[in-house]
Amino acid sequence: MRDIKDGKTERGYARMCTSNSAILIFLSNLSQYQNADRNQRIINVESQTHKEFKNEDREGYLDYMLRRSRINKPEVYEKNKAKAQTFREKLKP
């Protein structure tokens, strides 16, 4: 039992090479982990900014989303434009 705990197998000590391999694999992918973390922080900041823009300037946000719709999905632009017009009418006091 002690040999198993110490990492000794019938081929010798295997615990250290396994630990070293895991560390080397982690270090070889470290930049990818850091980039993923940085990208997640950027997405969170952009998301918060997007929410603030939506809440502070509803008309501007509506125009912005219509422009995006015209560029990204021109086939549904007219439908979105009609929805935007209905929403604008609801915003007016």
C-alpha positions in Angstrom: 0.0 0.0 0.0 2.8 2.3 0.8 4.4 1.8 -2.7 1.0 2.8 -4.3 0.8 5.9 -2.1 4.4 6.9 -3.0 3.6 6.3 -6.7 5.8 3.3 -7.2 4.6 0.9 -9.8 6.1 -2.3 -11.2 8.0 -0.1 -13.7 9.4 2.3 -11.0 8.2 5.7 -9.7 5.5 7.2 -11.9 4.1 9.9 -9.8 6.6 12.7 -10.5 6.6 12.2 -14.3 2.8 12.4 -14.3 2.8 15.5 -12.2 5.5 17.1 -14.4 3.5 16.2 -17.6 0.4 17.9 -16.1 2.4 21.0 -15.3 4.0 21.1 -18.7 0.6 20.7 -20.4 -0.9 23.5 -18.3 2.1 25.8 -19.0 2.0 25.1 -22.7 -1.7 26.2 -22.8 -1.3 29.1 -20.3 -1.5 31.8 -23.0 -4.8 30.4 -24.2 -6.2 30.4 -20.7 -5.0 34.0 -20.2 -6.6 35.0 -23.6 -9.8 33.4 -22.7 -9.9 35.2 -19.4 -9.1 38.5 -21.0 -11.8 38.0 -23.7 -14.4 37.2 -21.0 -13.5 40.4 -19.2 -13.9 42.4 -22.5 -17.3 40.7 -23.2 -18.5 41.6 -19.7 -17.5 45.2 -20.1 -19.1 45.4 -23.5 -22.2 43.8 -22.2 -22.5 46.3 -19.4 -21.9 49.2 -21.8 -24.5 47.8 -24.1 -27.1 47.6 -21.3 -26.3 51.2 -20.2 -26.7 52.4 -23.7 -30.0 50.6 -24.0 -31.4 52.1 -20.8 -30.1 55.7 -21.3 -30.9 56.4 -24.9 -33.7 54.2 -26.2 -34.1 56.0 -29.5 -30.4 55.9 -30.2 -30.3 52.2 -29.3 -33.2 51.5 -31.6 -31.5 53.3 -34.5 -28.3 51.3 -33.7 -30.1 48.0 -33.7 -31.9 48.8 -37.0 -28.5 49.6 -38.7 -27.1 46.3 -37.4 -30.2 44.5 -38.8 -29.8 46.2 -42.2 -26.2 45.0 -42.4 -26.4 41.6 -40.8 -29.8 40.4 -41.9 -31.2 42.5 -44.7 -34.0 39.9 -45.4 -35.7 40.8 -42.1 -34.9 44.5 -42.1 -38.3 45.7 -43.2 -40.0 43.6 -40.5 -37.7 45.0 -37.9 -38.3 48.5 -39.1 -42.0 48.1 -38.6 -41.5 46.7 -35.1 -39.2 49.7 -34.3 -41.9 52.1 -35.5 -44.4 50.4 -33.2 -42.0 50.6 -30.3 -41.3 54.3 -31.0 -45.0 55.1 -30.8 -45.1 53.4 -27.4 -42.2 55.6 -26.2 -43.9 58.8 -27.1 -45.8 60.4 -24.1 
